[in-house]
Amino acid sequence: MEAGIRVQALKQSDRGTIYFGTEVLTAPEGTLAALLGASPGASVSVNIVVEVIQKCLPLLLGHPTGRARMKAMIPTYDEDLKLPANAARFRQVQAQVDSILRLTPPSPAGRA
């Protein structure tokens, strides 16, 4: 395959539905993983790596040490920040990220 060529995945199980995007496929025993689909960018690369770890190395995440290492790298690992119950946690993480990246919200229209 050449770089820059758009890929669409066709799944026999879905009767030929065309998928755009990226998908991780793994062998049933978790010894091999392949990335298919559109070229992943930085916005999805961490998610792809986490998915490969979950599918191919589940014993690591099942052990307290492995789980602690994952939480150290990704503090929100295994937290669903989309849930209304986690709104405060989302705001906390967002404020931390904004501070680290030195982001400031845009000024409201009409204010200088």
C-alpha positions as CSV (number, residue, x, y, z in Angstrom):
1,M,0.0,0.0,0.0
2,E,1.2,3.5,-0.8
3,A,1.1,6.4,1.7
4,G,-1.6,8.9,1.1
5,I,-4.1,6.5,-0.4
6,R,-7.6,6.6,1.1
7,V,-8.8,3.3,2.5
8,Q,-12.3,2.1,3.1
9,A,-13.0,-1.1,4.9
10,L,-15.7,-3.5,3.7
11,K,-16.8,-6.1,6.2
12,Q,-18.5,-9.2,5.0
13,S,-20.3,-9.6,8.3
14,D,-22.0,-6.2,7.8
15,R,-23.1,-7.0,4.2
16,G,-20.7,-4.6,2.5
17,T,-21.2,-1.5,4.6
18,I,-18.4,0.9,3.9
19,Y,-16.5,2.3,6.9
20,F,-14.3,5.3,6.9
21,G,-11.8,5.8,9.7
22,T,-9.4,3.6,11.6
23,E,-9.9,0.2,13.1
24,V,-7.7,-2.1,15.2
25,L,-7.9,-5.8,14.3
26,T,-6.4,-8.4,16.6
27,A,-5.8,-12.1,16.5
28,P,-8.1,-14.0,18.8
29,E,-5.2,-15.0,21.0
30,G,-3.9,-11.4,21.1
31,T,-0.5,-12.1,19.6
32,L,-0.9,-9.8,16.6
33,A,-2.6,-6.5,16.0
34,A,-3.1,-4.6,12.7
35,L,-4.3,-1.1,12.1
36,L,-6.6,-0.7,9.1
37,G,-8.2,2.3,7.6
38,A,-7.6,6.0,7.2
39,S,-4.2,7.3,8.4
40,P,-4.5,8.0,12.1
41,G,-3.5,11.3,13.4
42,A,-2.4,12.5,16.8
43,S,-6.0,12.9,17.9
44,V,-6.6,9.1,17.8
45,S,-3.2,7.6,18.2
46,V,-3.3,7.3,22.0
47,N,-6.7,5.7,21.8
48,I,-5.4,3.2,19.3
49,V,-2.4,2.2,21.5
50,V,-4.7,1.8,24.5
51,E,-7.0,-0.4,22.4
52,V,-4.1,-2.6,21.4
53,I,-2.9,-2.9,25.0
54,Q,-6.4,-3.8,26.2
55,K,-6.8,-6.5,23.5
56,C,-3.3,-7.9,23.4
57,L,-2.1,-7.4,26.9
58,P,-5.1,-7.7,29.1
59,L,-3.1,-9.4,31.9
60,L,-1.0,-6.3,32.3
61,L,-4.1,-4.1,32.9
62,G,-5.6,-6.8,35.3
63,H,-2.6,-6.5,37.6
64,P,-2.5,-3.5,40.1
65,T,1.0,-2.5,38.9
66,G,0.0,-2.4,35.3
67,R,-3.2,-0.5,36.0
68,A,-1.3,2.0,38.2
69,R,1.2,2.6,35.4
70,M,-1.6,3.2,32.9
71,K,-3.2,5.7,35.3
72,A,0.1,7.4,35.7
73,M,0.4,7.9,32.0
74,I,-3.3,8.7,31.4
75,P,-4.8,10.0,34.6
76,T,-8.3,9.7,33.2
77,Y,-7.8,6.1,32.0
78,D,-11.0,4.0,32.6
79,E,-13.1,7.1,33.4
80,D,-16.0,8.1,31.3
81,L,-15.8,11.9,31.3
82,K,-18.9,12.1,29.1
83,L,-21.2,11.0,31.9
84,P,-23.0,13.9,33.7
85,A,-21.9,12.5,37.0
86,N,-18.3,13.1,36.0
87,A,-18.8,16.7,34.9
88,A,-16.7,18.1,37.8
89,R,-13.9,15.7,37.0
90,F,-14.0,16.8,33.4
91,R,-13.8,20.4,34.4
92,Q,-10.8,19.6,36.7
93,V,-8.9,17.8,33.9
94,Q,-9.8,20.5,31.4
95,A,-8.4,23.2,33.7
96,Q,-5.2,21.2,34.3
97,V,-4.7,20.7,30.5
98,D,-5.5,24.4,29.8
99,S,-2.9,25.4,32.4
100,I,-0.2,23.0,31.2
101,L,-0.7,24.1,27.6
102,R,-1.2,27.8,28.6
103,L,-4.5,28.0,26.9
104,T,-6.9,30.8,27.6
105,P,-10.5,31.0,26.6
106,P,-11.4,33.4,23.8
107,S,-12.6,36.8,25.0
108,P,-16.3,37.3,24.7
109,A,-17.5,39.2,21.6
110,G,-17.4,42.9,22.1
111,R,-14.7,42.9,24.8
112,A,-11.1,43.9,24.2
